[in-house]
Amino acid sequence: MKAPDGQIDLVAKLAGVGLMAGMLISWRLWMSAGRVFPEVPLIPFFPDLPVALNGMLYGGCLTAILFMLRGVRQSALSVMFVFLVVLLLGDQMRWQPWVWHYGLLLGAFALFRSSGRPLELSLALKMITIAFYFWAGFHKLGGPFEDFYGSALAKRWIEEAPLLISNLIAGGGKFIPWIEILTAVLLAVPQLVARRIGVLLACFVHLGILSWLVSMNLNHVVWSWNVVAPLIVFFLFWPRAQRAGESEKTGTSFPSIVLLGVLGALTFIAPALSWTQRWDRSLSFHLYSGRAQRVLLALTEETLENKAPDLKPWAKPSPHWPRMMQVDLEDWALNELNVAFVGEDRVVLALSKTLTERFSLDETDTFFYRDFPKVRTLGWGMWRARNVTTMRSLPDLQPLPDS
């Protein structure tokens, strides 16, 4: 059963509201003025946009979303995507999971709404949503998420809750991934009761995530995402009874089949490639999976003071290297840009080069370090800042002594 047209339009407006909320909360990510964290263009020769033009693109994108909220119009969607794509090309840190999710939903509207094919549009939106929950759960399977869940996500609740509830919360690392996968399966079942159970499960998952984020005062940019996402699920999969004479059968054109195939590849096949680093984790719904890469910049206090004073707000004494300061790029991104660090290897290499060049980090004791704290078997890597300008790829990961 396809969702009624009014509910479909409401899904587009919800996606627009969610995207706007995220962009407003993370405004430093989108505005180059006063920003210290380097921009990492997707294309190396992408021009360094003037501050005024960057602001116009950001403001134009938000304005286009406002016009779209007055009525889902093709022109407003097209203008929004033009501005958004330019902003995304200018900085890979903007390739956040929530941007990708909203972009896919609004992209489906831009492709199918104007063609007058509501069935294909409804199918596309449901494909995106089902893939979202399936991969969010699948990527959490295994030890990394359980470790991350116990040490970071639920530690406070486990310690403060009564024993019975504490034991139940402690087991969440094992059953939460399966709840998300079950949500995807139930939403895919063409049976009303199953889909409504899937909707309730989705609401339960997002309520739990939002409660944790609010209680810990963390990651403000995804608070709105965890409000909007279950509402989108509700309006897509909790349909009203079909009116008499209303038919959901319609001819499917060859272009629609091709577009649905491409969308299926992006949402169901491409995320599997993230396990071999052939597709970005941020575009694969790795949501709190515990598989994130950590990147540190280590430098002496003298170098920090004399060459890189702009980094002082994010520098801390290193617990790993005596008499050294370290900057954790994840903490830096969260604190300045209000978003998660995009830790793809190409982004890390580009950031290493930019930071080295900007602050003239040519000392022998200044270096970058990377590892995967929750997946220790992946190993670690280190490279000197003075050598980074000639590097075409990051050094191979080395096994940890106890792995």
Order of alpha helices (4+ residues) and beta strands (2+ residues): alpha-alpha-alpha-alpha-alpha-alpha-alpha-alpha-alpha-alpha-alpha-alpha-alpha-beta-alpha-beta-beta-alpha-alpha-beta-beta
